[in-house]
Amino acid sequence: MDNHTGLPIIQAIKMLCLITFVAIIVSSSAFSVPSIEQAVSSNADRDMEALKSWASENKVLRENGFELNESNGGDWSVSISENGKEAHRVLQVPSHLVLASTKIRKELEDQFSFSAAMEHLEKKKVEHQIPQFFLWLKILREYENGENSLWHPWLQSLPRSFSNAISMDEVELECLAPFAWSLATIERLHLDVFHEALDLVDGVLHEDTKNDIDATTWAFNVVFTRAWSKDGEDDRTDIVPLGDMFNHRHPGNVYIHYDEEGNCNVVLKDDTDAGTPIYLSYGRETNPYRFMVVFGFVDE
């Protein structure tokens, strides 16, 4: 989930802090991509052409003229170049590409012992984030696999930097309003707990990866900015490559539907004209600070 229709984080912090120098501080806070793989570096462009080719090779269906568009700021969004009818599909991602936390958990628990890690997450009161914990491990394991990973082109298309609470430095955090600061602090504590739980699982990641704070923080941001909960399954959270490219607006003009084969379909709510940006609602937040802390923007 790349962008938004609300206020970017720089403007949000400027308003919250009521000081003029915050824009300079925030502009220097780009969070560097992890260095597990040389092919994905902080200087590399997001490779959308490889992503499109990968999608075609893996039978991803892009319909109604599904298009990825780049903004001047380097963010990406989705639109359609053809007129679309209500209930028509704009995207179908096959089930084998969907990163589902329940499936990942089963695969990993068949190979490694997670009992101590699960107990730790429960002790720290973050058991509700166990699905995200397994997605986090999956992202890091696939990143370790490099070009051998099925998801390698998708990984190369992901953002290299984030502007949310996890990526802020101490000066930026102090500029937040008290409630926003509290939410940001909780987010950072959750990352610390993930690291602690990871230390309790032998062999799931290389030691170099476990100790690479840039890599683990980057993967944490990927999970919490691009995953969604699957309706009707409280213990399942998914990341859907290409499905994660839809920007936020509430209400959105598409919805998510999983078919009987487990394919993820993105479907138009209403008749939609060619050239229309396509938005997926990330939820309706009564407190705008939540979006700022997690996604890096304030919803209008």
C-alpha positions in Angstrom: 0.0 0.0 0.0 1.9 2.9 -1.3 0.1 6.1 -1.0 -3.0 7.8 0.2 -5.5 10.6 -0.4 -4.8 12.2 2.9 -2.1 14.5 4.2 1.5 13.2 3.9 3.5 12.7 7.0 5.6 15.9 6.5 2.5 18.1 6.5 1.0 16.2 9.4 4.0 16.7 11.6 4.3 20.3 10.7 0.7 20.9 11.8 1.1 18.9 15.0 4.4 20.5 16.0 3.6 24.0 14.8 7.2 24.6 13.9 8.8 25.3 10.6 11.9 23.1 10.8 10.1 19.8 11.0 9.8 19.6 7.2 13.6 19.6 7.0 14.0 17.0 9.7 11.4 14.6 8.1 12.9 15.0 4.6 16.2 13.6 5.9 14.6 10.6 7.7 14.5 8.2 4.7 14.9 4.7 6.1 17.4 2.6 4.2 16.6 -0.7 2.7 18.2 -3.8 4.2 21.5 -5.0 2.7 20.7 -8.8 2.6 20.9 -8.8 -1.2 23.0 -6.5 -3.3 20.4 -6.5 -6.1 18.1 -4.6 -3.8 19.9 -1.5 -2.5 19.1 1.9 -1.2 20.0 3.4 -4.6 18.0 1.0 -6.7 14.7 2.0 -8.4 11.6 0.0 -7.6 11.5 -2.4 -10.5 7.9 -2.3 -11.7 8.6 -3.7 -15.2 9.9 -6.9 -13.6 6.9 -7.0 -11.3 4.5 -6.8 -14.3 6.4 -9.6 -16.2 6.4 -11.7 -13.0 2.7 -11.2 -12.6 2.0 -12.3 -16.2 4.2 -15.4 -15.8 2.3 -16.4 -12.7 -1.2 -15.9 -14.2 -2.1 -12.7 -12.4 -5.2 -11.4 -14.2 -5.2 -7.6 -14.8 -8.5 -6.5 -16.2 -10.4 -3.4 -17.2 -7.1 -1.8 -18.2 -5.5 -2.2 -14.8 -2.6 0.2 -14.7 0.2 1.1 -12.3 1.0 4.8 -12.2 4.0 6.6 -10.7 3.7 10.0 -9.1 6.3 12.7 -9.1 7.2 11.7 -5.6 8.0 8.1 -6.5 4.8 6.6 -5.1 2.7 4.3 -7.1 -1.1 4.0 -7.6 -3.7 2.0 -9.5 -6.1 3.2 -12.2 -8.1 1.6 -15.0 -7.9 2.6 -18.6 -11.2 1.0 -19.7 -14.7 1.6 -18.5 -15.6 -0.9 -15.8 -19.0 -2.3 -14.8 -20.2 -2.9 -11.2 -19.0 -6.3 -9.9 -16.4 -6.6 -12.6 -12.9 -7.7 -11.6 -9.9 -5.5 -12.0 -7.3 -7.9 -10.5 -7.0 -11.6 -9.7 -4.0 -12.8 -7.8 -3.7 -16.6 -7.8 -3.7 -18.4 -4.4 -0.1 -19.6 -4.8 1.1 -16.0 -4.7 -0.9 -14.9 -1.7 1.2 -14.7 1.5 -1.3 -16.0 4.0 -0.2 -16.1 7.7 -2.0 -19.3 8.5 -0.3 -21.2 5.7 3.1 -19.7 6.6 2.7 -20.5 10.2 1.9 -24.2 9.4 4.9 -24.4 7.1 7.3 -22.9 9.6 6.0 -24.8 12.7 6.5 -28.0 10.7 10.2 -27.1 10.6 11.0 -25.1 13.7 9.9 -24.9 17.3 7.9 -21.8 18.1 6.6 -22.6 21.5 8.9 -20.3 23.4 8.4 -17.5 20.9 4.6 -17.8 21.1 4.7 -17.8 24.9 6.8 -14.6 24.8 4.4 -12.9 22.4 1.5 -13.8 24.7 3.4 -12.7 27.8 4.0 -9.3 26.2 0.3 -9.0 25.3 0.9 -9.0 21.5 -0.7 -12.3 20.7 -3.1 -10.5 18.4 -0.1 -9.8 16.1 1.0 -13.4 15.8 -0.2 -13.5 12.2 2.0 -10.5 11.4 4.9 -12.1 13.2 4.8 -15.1 10.8 4.4 -12.8 7.8 7.5 -10.8 9.0 9.5 -14.1 9.1 8.3 -15.0 5.7 9.4 -11.7 4.2 12.8 -12.1 5.7 13.2 -15.7 4.6 12.2 -14.9 1.1 14.6 -12.0 1.1 17.4 -14.3 2.2 16.5 -16.5 -0.8 17.3 -13.7 -3.2 16.6 -14.6 -6.9 15.6 -18.1 -5.8 12.5 -16.8 -4.1 9.2 -17.0 -6.0 8.5 -13.5 -4.8 11.8 -11.9 -5.7 10.4 -9.5 -8.4 7.7 -8.4 -6.0 10.3 -7.8 -3.2 12.3 -5.6 -5.6 9.2 -3.6 -6.3 8.6 -2.7 -2.7 9.3 0.8 -1.2 12.9 1.4 0.0 11.9 3.9 2.7 8.9 4.6 4.9 7.7 7.7 6.7 5.8 6.1 9.6 6.5 6.0 13.3 9.0 3.1 13.1 11.2 5.1 10.8 11.2 8.3 12.8 14.2 9.4 14.8 13.9 10.7 18.4 13.6 14.4 17.4 10.7 13.6 15.1 9.0 11.5 17.7 9.2 14.4 20.2 7.4 16.6 17.7 4.3 14.4 17.8 1.2 15.2 19.8 1.0 13.2 23.1 -1.5 10.6 21.8 0.4 10.1 18.5 3.6 9.8 20.5 2.0 7.0 22.6 0.9 5.1 19.6 4.3 5.5 18.0 6.0 4.2 21.1 3.7 1.2 21.2 4.5 0.4 17.6 8.3 0.5 18.3 7.8 -1.7 21.4 6.0 -4.2 19.3 9.0 -4.4 16.9 11.3 -4.9 20.0 9.0 -7.8 21.1 9.2 -9.4 17.6 13.0 -9.3 17.8 12.9 -10.9 21.3 10.6 -13.6 20.0 12.8 -14.2 17.0 15.8 -14.8 19.3 13.8 -17.7 20.8 13.5 -19.6 17.5 16.6 -21.4 16.3 17.4 -21.7 12.6 14.5 -19.9 11.1 16.8 -17.1 9.9 20.5 -16.7 9.3 22.2 -14.9 12.2 23.3 -12.1 10.0 19.7 -11.4 9.1 18.5 -11.6 12.7 21.1 -9.0 13.7 20.5 -6.7 10.7 18.2 -4.0 12.3 17.7 -2.3 9.0 16.5 -5.5 7.4 14.2 -6.6 10.2 12.7 -3.1 10.6 12.2 -2.8 6.8 10.3 -6.2 6.8 8.2 -5.0 9.8 7.2 -1.9 7.8 6.4 -4.0 4.8 4.0 -6.2 6.8 2.2 -3.5 8.7 1.7 -1.2 5.7 0.7 -3.9 3.1 -1.2 -6.6 4.9 -4.9 -7.0 5.6 -7.0 -9.3 7.7 -9.1 -11.8 5.9 -12.8 -11.5 6.7 -14.2 -14.4 8.7 -10.7 -15.7 9.7 -9.5 -13.9 12.8 -6.2 -15.7 12.9 -5.3 -15.0 9.2 -3.6 -11.9 7.8 -2.6 -11.7 4.1 -0.2 -9.8 1.9 -1.3 -10.0 -1.7 1.3 -8.9 -4.3 -0.1 -6.3 -6.6 -3.2 -6.2 -4.4 -0.9 -4.2 -2.0 -0.6 -1.4 -4.6 -4.0 0.1 -4.1 -4.0 3.4 -2.3 -6.4 4.3 0.5 -9.6 6.2 0.4 -12.7 5.6 2.5 -15.0 4.5 1.1 -13.0 2.8 -1.6 -14.3 2.0 -5.0 -13.3 -1.7 -4.9 -13.6 -4.6 -2.5 -11.8 -7.9 -1.9 -13.3 -11.3 -2.6 -11.6 -14.7 -2.2 -13.0 -17.3 -4.5 -13.3 -21.1 -3.8 -9.8 -21.7 -5.1 -8.4 -19.1 -2.7 -7.6 -16.6 -5.5 -7.8 -13.0 -4.3 -10.0 -10.9 -6.5 -10.3 -7.1 -6.5 -13.8 -6.1 -7.7 -15.4 -2.8 -8.6 -18.2 -1.6 -6.4 -19.9 0.5 -9.1 -19.7 1.3 -12.7 -16.4 3.1 -13.1 -15.1 5.4 -15.9 -11.8 4.8 -17.7 -9.0 6.8 -16.1 -10.4 6.6 -12.6 -8.0 6.0 -9.8 -8.8 2.8 -7.9 -8.9 2.9 -4.1 -9.1 0.3 -1.4 -10.3 1.4 2.0 -7.8 0.5 4.8 -10.6 1.0 7.3 -12.4 4.0 8.8 -10.3 5.5 11.6 -11.9 7.8 14.0 -8.5 8.9 15.1 -6.2 10.1 12.3 -3.1 9.5 14.4 -3.4 5.7 13.8 -2.9 6.1 10.0 0.0 8.5 10.6 1.8 6.1 12.9 1.3 2.9 10.8 1.1 4.2 7.2 2.9 7.5 7.4 0.0 9.8 6.4 -3.1 11.5 7.9 -6.4 10.6 6.4 -8.5 13.6 5.3 
